[in-house]
């Protein structure tokens, strides 16, 4: 899979879990999980490379119960290895 496809799959999984993914300018911060009122967000620094975006999304999503959702095997391995 191409990195763009992996990112899209991770974003899709986040939506299924009720998490909104937002890309923002964040200076030197990479981003991470944040709760604002009753909504969960994963903020990602817009300047991150695709590999870093994948790493951040996978690291945050692994902490949720995502096994009930279909995840492409390659993306499943990425999440499990974080």
C-alpha positions in Angstrom: 0.0 0.0 0.0 1.1 3.6 -0.6 1.5 5.8 2.4 -1.5 8.0 1.3 -3.7 4.9 1.4 -2.4 3.9 4.8 -3.2 7.4 6.1 -6.6 7.3 4.6 -7.3 3.9 6.2 -6.1 5.1 9.6 -8.3 8.2 9.3 -11.3 6.0 8.4 -10.7 3.8 11.4 -10.5 7.0 13.6 -13.9 8.1 12.3 -15.4 4.7 13.0 -14.1 5.1 16.6 -15.7 8.5 16.8 -12.4 10.4 16.7 -12.0 13.4 14.5 -8.6 13.8 12.8 -7.5 17.4 12.3 -4.4 18.8 10.5 -3.2 22.1 12.0 -0.1 24.2 12.1 1.4 23.3 15.5 5.0 24.7 15.5 7.3 22.1 16.9 4.6 19.9 18.3 3.9 16.6 16.4 0.3 16.4 17.7 -1.7 13.8 19.6 -5.0 12.8 21.1 -7.1 15.5 22.8 -10.6 15.7 24.2 -12.5 18.9 23.8 -15.8 18.7 25.7 -17.3 15.4 24.6 -15.3 15.1 21.3 -12.1 13.2 20.8 -9.6 14.6 18.3 -6.2 13.5 17.0 -4.4 16.7 16.1 -1.6 16.2 13.6 1.0 18.9 12.7 0.5 19.6 9.0 4.2 19.8 8.5 4.8 16.1 9.5 6.0 13.7 6.8 3.6 10.9 5.7 5.6 8.4 7.7 5.4 10.5 10.9 1.6 10.9 10.3 1.2 7.2 10.1 3.3 6.6 13.2 1.3 9.2 15.2 -2.1 7.9 14.0 -1.2 4.3 14.7 0.2 5.1 18.1 -3.0 6.9 19.2 -5.4 4.4 17.7 -3.8 1.3 19.2 -5.1 2.5 22.6 -8.7 2.0 21.5 -10.8 -1.1 21.0 -10.6 -1.3 17.2 -10.6 -5.1 16.8 -14.4 -5.1 16.0 -13.8 -3.1 12.8 -12.4 -4.3 9.5 -8.8 -3.0 9.1 -6.7 -3.9 6.0 -4.1 -6.4 7.1 -1.1 -4.2 6.4 -2.6 -1.3 8.5 -3.5 -3.8 11.2 0.1 -4.8 11.4 1.2 -1.2 11.6 -1.1 -0.5 14.5 -0.2 -3.7 16.4 3.5 -2.9 16.1 3.3 0.5 17.7 
